[in-house]
Amino acid sequence: MKITIDTAEAKLSLDEEGKSTDLPLFSSEAFAEISRQWMRVGWSLNYYHRFQWMGVPILQLPEDLIRLQEVFYRVRPDFVIETGIFCGGSLLFAASIFEAIGHGHVIGVEKDLREDARNTLSSHPLARRITAIEGDSASTVVVQKVREITAGGGGI
């Protein structure tokens, strides 16, 4: 597919297999197509690896984080369960939103929890809002731990 953005004419042209479509540049359809291309380029460049939350790497796009905080603020969940911890930035993000709204706890599950991530999370001022569990998220042992925590156990 060939995409041409003509700012002078305010149009987006899509050419695919001999079929050409013009869209108004400032339309939702053009925005969606530009966004798809932006995501493809961003993923190919590991763009999502370039961000941190409170100094800790986070594998999230900034727009996704804004959307997540909107959900956390409106829903005010008791718990959020995240599989895959990486360095812990995403858990710190959720914990900081929960701290700001005065409610919520984040549980992170990681098959091979890195020592530096464990230390970062356990020593952080928001540690009381975070539980990190090492193990396979589909294992019955981990599922049972999560059930116990979310049922009010685990010292939370």
N, C-alpha and C positions, 0 to 999 in steps of 0.2 A: 504494500500500500504506500502510496506517495501522498504526503500531506503538505499543503502549501498554505501558509498563513500570509494573507495580504492585509497589512494594517491600513494601507491607504484606501483600499476598497472595503475594509472591515468585513472580510469574508475568510472562511476556511474552506479550502478545496480538498476533497478526497478523491484520489484516483486509484482504482483497483480493478485490474483485469479489463482495462478499456472502458470501465464505467466511471463516470465522473459525477460527483455530487458537490454542490456548493452550499455552505451553511453560513448564516449570519455569524460573524466572529463572536459577537457578544450574546450568543444564545446558549441555552442549557445543553443542547446537542453538541455544539462546538466545544464547550467547556468539558463535557464528558470525554470527547475524543482527545483533546489536549491532555486531560488528566490521565487517560490510559497510557498515552505515550510517555508522559512524565514519569509515571510509575515504572514502566518498562525500562527506561533509561536509568532511573534511580536504583532499581533492583540490580541492574547489570553493573552499576558502579559501587554497590554496597553502601548507598547513601544512608540507609537506616543505621549503619554502624558509626555514624559521626556524631551521635548525640549522647549527652549525659544528663542524669538527674541528680542534683545535689553532689556532683563530682564523681558519680558512679556511672559507667557505661550502661546505656539502655537501648535495647533493640526495638525501638518504637519510632514511628514517625510523629513529628510534633502535632500535626493535625489529629492523629489518632489519640494522642494524649489529651488534647482539648476535649475531644468527644467523650473520652472515658471519664474525665472529671465531671462533665455534664451529667452523665449517667449516675456516677457515684453520688453527686449532690442531690439529684432528684429522687433516686431510689433509696439512698441511705441503707445499703445492704449491711447485714451483720457481718458477712464474710464474703470475700472474693478469693477464689481458688485459681491459682495460676500454675500451669505446668510448664516447666522450663524456666530456670532462674538466671542462667548465664552469670553475670556479675552482680545481679541484685537490684539494678536500677529501676526496673519496673515494679518490684516489690516496694522499694522506697517511695516511688511515685504514688502508689496506692496508699501506702501508710501516711504519707504527708497530706494527701487529700482527706483521709479519714481523721487525721489529727485536726485539720482545719475545721471540719464539720463536727468534730467531737463524737464520732461514732464510726465503728467498723474495724475489721481486722483482715489482714491478707495472709493467706496460706500459700506458700510456694513449694512446689514439688519438683525435685531434680534427681534424675537417675544417678548422676555422678556429681555431687555438689562439690564445687571447687573450694579449697581451704580458704583462699582469699575472699571469696564471696561469703562464706560462712562467718569469717571474722568481721567483715564489713557490716553484715547484717546484725550480728549479735552485739557489736559494740556501738552501733548507731543510736543516737538519742531517740529514734522512733522504734527501737527494737521491741518495745512492749506491744506494738501493733502488728508485728510480723512473726510468723512461725514458718521456719524452713524445715522441710522434711526431705530426707535423702532416701530415694528408692524409686522404683518404677511406678508411675502414676496409675497403671492398670492393675498392679498387684493387690491382692486381697489385704495384705498387711498395711499398705499405704492407704487404701480406701478405708479400712477400719480406723486408722489414726485420724484421718480427716473427719470421719463420722463422729468420733469421740470429741474432737475439738469443736466441731460445729454444734454438737449437742450440749455444749457448755463445759466440757472437760478440758483438760490440757492446761489448766491454770490461767485461762483467759477470762 
